[in-house]
Amino acid sequence: MSAPRSLERTRTELAAFLRSCRERILPEDVGLPAGKRRRTPGLRREEVAALAGVGLTWYTWLEQGRDIGVSATFLDSLSRAFKLDAMERRHLFLLAHQRPPPEPGKTWCIVPPLIHRLMEDLARRPAYVLNLRWDVLAFNAAADQVFRFSSHPVERRNFLWLLFTDSTMRCLFDPWTEQALNILSSFRRDFARAIEDSDIAALVTDLKKIDPDFKTWWQSQDIHAPCHGVRHIFLQDIGRIAFEHTTLTIDEDRHLRLIYYAAKEDEPASELFEKWLQEDDERE
């Protein structure tokens, strides 16, 4: 086991941040009597320690800027006691550990209006937005024509769920096994960022019950190389098409990402795909 990380570089900033968090909380905000003998604003150190369920001495040393090591559990307890939001919690972890915290696993479900406008501007290129759990939060018409997201109820518009449970989606990815393994490896990296008690864990549990391939591959713990920017999709009216794809971060703190596909320009199927999109639009 590696030694706890030293706070040498950030202990002064950490101490100042903890003091500011403590001083801005009113006792009555956390169910404590205001009292008349408080010489400083906010909570006392012993009150913070009691609310967080941590040792008074250890918290005091931390706020005094001593070079000590603290666990992620300790920091999470402080985050709850101070009522920190996601950005403040991340800042606390970076000051104390010099690395981001495990994510709470609560997925974000609101896509900024500007991103909807961007996807409309990409009308001839499939694009959709995923959160940390890989729920499909938004998509443009081209993505819907390829992946048929709108044919599924909102609560089941999860890319990983559809990949392993929907026969139409399975047929899209050709070859399926190789690409599904790579996609699953990408998801596993997101899963590792979230704590176990999360809706992401619930998704994995459900998929293990429903799909044998998913259960076998998830339990095998094999880590495959990430997708190399190309996915092969089979469309009934065209055949197999090579799509270049990339991921653009929309909001890092909320883990919103835009997935963008473009048929490779050096293949005949690229022109066929453009015509297919246009014909599908006209049919609708």
C-alpha positions in Angstrom: 0.0 0.0 0.0 1.4 3.4 -1.0 1.9 6.1 1.6 -0.7 8.8 1.9 0.0 11.8 -0.3 1.7 14.7 1.3 -0.1 18.0 1.7 3.2 20.0 1.4 2.2 21.9 -1.7 -1.4 22.7 -0.9 -1.7 22.6 2.9 -1.9 26.4 3.2 -4.7 26.7 0.6 -6.5 23.7 2.1 -6.4 25.2 5.6 -7.8 28.5 4.2 -10.6 26.7 2.3 -11.7 24.7 5.3 -11.8 27.8 7.5 -13.9 29.6 4.9 -16.3 26.6 4.7 -16.7 26.4 8.4 -17.2 30.2 8.9 -19.9 30.5 6.2 -22.3 27.9 7.8 -24.8 29.2 10.4 -25.3 26.9 13.3 -29.1 27.0 12.8 -28.5 25.8 9.2 -27.4 22.4 10.6 -29.8 22.2 13.5 -27.6 23.7 16.2 -28.5 26.5 18.6 -27.1 29.9 17.5 -25.9 30.7 21.1 -24.8 34.1 22.3 -21.1 33.6 23.0 -19.8 32.9 19.5 -16.8 35.1 18.9 -16.4 34.1 15.3 -18.9 33.4 12.5 -20.0 30.0 11.6 -19.4 26.7 13.3 -16.8 25.7 15.9 -14.2 23.1 15.0 -15.7 20.6 17.5 -19.1 21.1 15.8 -17.7 20.4 12.4 -16.0 17.2 13.7 -19.2 16.0 15.3 -21.4 16.7 12.2 -18.9 14.9 10.0 -18.3 12.1 12.4 -14.5 12.6 12.3 -11.9 13.1 15.0 -11.6 16.6 16.4 -7.8 16.4 16.6 -7.4 15.2 13.0 -9.8 17.9 11.7 -8.0 20.6 13.7 -4.6 19.5 12.4 -6.0 19.6 8.9 -7.4 23.1 9.3 -4.1 24.2 10.9 -2.3 23.2 7.7 -0.3 20.3 9.2 1.2 17.9 6.7 -1.0 14.9 7.3 -2.7 12.3 5.2 -6.5 11.9 5.0 -8.7 9.3 3.4 -11.4 9.8 0.8 -14.0 8.8 3.4 -12.8 11.6 5.7 -13.1 14.1 2.9 -16.5 12.9 1.9 -17.7 13.3 5.5 -16.4 16.9 5.5 -18.1 17.6 2.2 -21.4 16.6 3.6 -21.0 18.5 6.8 -20.1 21.7 4.9 -22.8 21.1 2.3 -20.4 21.4 -0.6 -21.6 21.3 -4.1 -19.9 19.2 -6.8 -17.3 21.8 -7.8 -16.4 22.6 -4.1 -16.1 18.9 -3.3 -13.8 18.4 -6.3 -11.7 21.4 -5.1 -11.4 19.9 -1.6 -10.2 16.6 -3.0 -7.7 18.2 -5.3 -6.3 20.3 -2.4 -6.0 17.3 -0.1 -5.1 14.5 -2.5 -3.9 16.2 -5.6 -6.4 14.0 -7.6 -10.1 14.2 -8.4 -12.5 12.5 -6.1 -14.6 9.4 -6.9 -17.8 10.7 -8.5 -21.1 10.3 -6.6 -22.6 8.5 -9.5 -25.6 10.8 -9.8 -26.1 11.5 -13.4 -27.0 14.9 -14.9 -30.0 15.1 -17.2 -30.1 18.7 -18.5 -28.5 19.6 -21.8 -27.7 23.3 -22.4 -29.8 24.9 -25.2 -26.7 25.9 -27.0 -25.8 22.2 -27.4 -29.2 21.5 -29.0 -28.5 24.3 -31.5 -25.1 22.8 -32.2 -26.6 19.4 -33.0 -29.1 21.0 -35.3 -26.2 22.7 -37.1 -24.7 19.2 -37.5 -27.8 18.0 -39.3 -26.0 15.7 -41.8 -23.9 14.1 -39.1 -25.2 11.8 -36.3 -24.6 13.4 -32.9 -25.9 12.7 -29.4 -25.2 13.7 -25.8 -24.3 11.2 -23.0 -23.9 11.6 -19.3 -21.7 9.6 -16.9 -24.2 6.7 -16.9 -24.4 6.8 -20.8 -28.0 7.9 -20.8 -28.8 9.4 -24.2 -30.0 12.9 -23.2 -30.3 14.5 -26.6 -29.8 13.6 -30.2 -30.2 15.2 -33.7 -32.3 13.8 -36.5 -29.4 12.1 -38.2 -28.5 10.2 -35.0 -32.2 9.2 -34.6 -32.3 7.9 -38.2 -29.3 5.7 -37.5 -29.8 4.6 -33.9 -33.6 5.0 -33.6 -33.4 6.5 -30.1 -36.9 8.0 -30.3 -38.4 4.5 -30.7 -37.4 3.7 -27.1 -39.0 5.2 -23.9 -37.0 7.9 -22.3 -36.1 5.8 -19.3 -34.5 3.2 -21.6 -32.5 5.5 -23.8 -29.2 4.4 -22.4 -26.5 3.6 -25.0 -25.1 0.6 -23.1 -28.5 -0.8 -22.3 -29.5 -0.6 -26.0 -26.2 -2.1 -27.2 -26.8 -5.3 -25.2 -30.5 -5.6 -25.1 -31.9 -4.3 -28.3 -31.6 -6.6 -31.3 -31.8 -3.7 -33.8 -28.9 -2.0 -32.1 -26.8 -5.2 -32.1 -27.3 -5.5 -35.9 -26.1 -2.0 -36.4 -22.6 -2.7 -35.1 -20.8 -5.0 -37.6 -18.8 -6.8 -36.3 -20.7 -6.6 -33.1 -18.5 -8.6 -30.6 -15.2 -6.7 -31.3 -16.9 -3.3 -31.2 -19.1 -4.1 -28.2 -16.0 -5.2 -26.2 -14.3 -1.9 -27.0 -17.4 0.1 -26.1 -17.7 -1.8 -22.9 -14.1 -1.0 -22.0 -14.8 2.7 -22.5 -17.8 2.4 -20.2 -15.8 0.6 -17.6 -13.5 3.6 -17.3 -16.5 5.8 -16.5 -17.8 3.2 -14.1 -14.5 3.3 -12.2 -14.9 7.0 -11.7 -18.1 6.6 -9.7 -18.7 5.2 -6.3 -20.4 1.8 -6.1 -23.6 3.1 -4.5 -24.9 4.7 -7.6 -27.4 4.5 -10.5 -24.5 3.4 -12.7 -24.0 0.3 -10.5 -27.7 -0.4 -10.8 -27.4 -0.3 -14.6 -24.6 -2.9 -14.5 -26.5 -5.1 -12.1 -29.6 -5.1 -14.4 -27.5 -5.9 -17.5 -25.7 -8.8 -15.8 -29.1 -10.3 -15.0 -30.5 -9.8 -18.6 -27.6 -10.4 -21.0 -25.2 -13.4 -20.8 -22.5 -11.7 -22.9 -22.5 -8.6 -20.7 -22.3 -10.8 -17.6 -19.4 -12.8 -18.9 -17.4 -9.9 -20.2 -18.0 -7.7 -17.2 -16.8 -10.5 -14.8 -13.8 -11.3 -16.9 -12.3 -7.9 -16.2 -10.5 -7.9 -19.6 -9.5 -4.4 -20.5 -9.4 -3.8 -24.3 -8.0 -1.0 -26.2 -10.3 2.0 -26.6 -12.1 2.6 -29.8 -9.7 4.0 -32.3 -11.9 6.6 -33.7 -13.7 4.3 -36.2 -16.9 2.4 -35.8 -18.5 0.1 -38.4 -22.3 0.3 -38.7 -24.5 -1.8 -41.0 -27.5 0.0 -42.4 -30.1 -2.2 -44.2 -30.4 0.0 -47.3 -26.7 0.7 -47.7 -24.6 -2.0 -46.1 -21.5 -1.6 -43.9 -20.3 2.0 -43.4 -17.1 3.1 -41.6 -17.8 6.1 -39.4 -15.1 8.2 -37.8 -16.3 9.4 -34.4 -15.0 11.6 -31.6 -16.1 12.7 -28.2 -16.3 16.4 -27.2 -16.6 17.4 -23.5 -19.6 19.8 -23.0 -19.4 20.1 -19.2 -16.6 18.3 -17.4 -18.1 18.7 -13.9 -21.4 17.2 -15.0 -19.8 14.7 -17.3 -21.8 15.7 -20.4 -20.3 14.6 -23.7 -21.2 15.1 -27.3 -20.6 12.1 -29.5 -20.1 13.0 -33.2 -20.1 10.6 -36.2 -19.0 11.3 -39.8 -18.9 8.7 -42.5 -15.4 8.3 -43.8 -15.0 10.5 -46.9 -12.7 8.1 -48.8 -15.4 5.3 -49.0 -18.2 5.0 -51.6 -20.7 4.4 -48.7 -20.2 7.9 -47.5 -22.1 9.3 -50.5 -24.7 6.6 -50.1 -25.2 7.5 -46.5 -25.8 11.2 -47.4 -28.5 10.2 -49.9 -30.0 7.8 -47.4 -30.4 10.6 -44.9 -32.1 12.8 -47.4 -34.4 10.1 -48.6 -35.3 9.2 -45.0 -36.1 12.9 -44.4 -38.4 13.0 -47.4 -40.2 9.9 -46.4 -41.0 11.4 -43.0 
